Amino acid sequence: MNHALRFGILEVLRRREGARTTVGDLVFALHASATEVADALVQLDRKGLVDAGRVRLTMMGLAAASALAASSVSRAA
């Protein structure tokens, strides 16, 4: 599985937390196919990071996405 796509999904969902998000939104934001996004969502769901049916982060996913964002900011500084 494409790690960059999984990280991208977590980041998009973190930024859109509280907003309704669809697979189509993720496809558009990440320039990926619907199949790739759907497969990545299923994998993230299996890990407990997203609710694939609702296209939302779980609490564990929010924590992971926030940690990833914080680490990318600290690397950029």
Summary of the structure (lengths in Angstrom):
residues: 77
radius of gyration: 11.6
end to end distance: 29.3
largest distance: 36.3
contacts: 216
relative contact order: 0.18
helix: 68%
strand: 5%
